[in-house]
Amino acid sequence: MLKNLFTLLSILAVFVSLQSFAGEQTGKISKIIVRASDNLHYFILEGGSVNKPACALATYWMIKDESSAAGKTQISMLLSAHAQQKTIRVVGTDTCTRWSDGEDVNVIFLD
């Protein structure tokens, strides 16, 4: 029983620590950029971010896969938030796989 509890707590600690190191930012969208040459979609928020990974040297956030259902929904949310001047919260993946200096988006919160 004690061993199972220790295993569960270890897994939980890893999950929490991985989430806490991902970048995060809250603000209004100041720019949305779409590039036809490689289908790259990225955006910039007003204000500063926290906990961005070392690879994320730029201030923009990258949609990881614009062709996926999640990516299309994220783009739709961004356009809606920008048109309505709403504040959003973005949480990253702690990786820069879509572009080498911008963190990939994991979650977008729109109230």
C-alpha positions, 0 to 999 in steps of 0.5 A: 500500500505504501509503495503504491502511494509513493508511486502515485505521488511520484507520478503526480509530482512529475506531472505538476512539475512539467506543467509548471515549467510551461510558458504562460501569458494573459493578455489581449492579442496584439498581432496574428500572423499567417504565413502562406509559404509554410502555413505558419500561424502565430500571434503576440499578446500584450504584456509579459509571459512567465516560465517560457522555455529557454528555446522561446527567445521570441515573444510570439506563440506558435500554433503547433499544427494548423491542420489538426482539429485542435489547431483549427479551433485555436485559430478560430478562438484567436480570431474571435478574441481579437475581433472582440478585444477579449483577454485570453490566457495561453499555456504552452507545451514547454517546447519549440517544435513548430518554430525554433524560437517560439513556444508551441501553444497547448491551451488557450483560455477564452472567457 
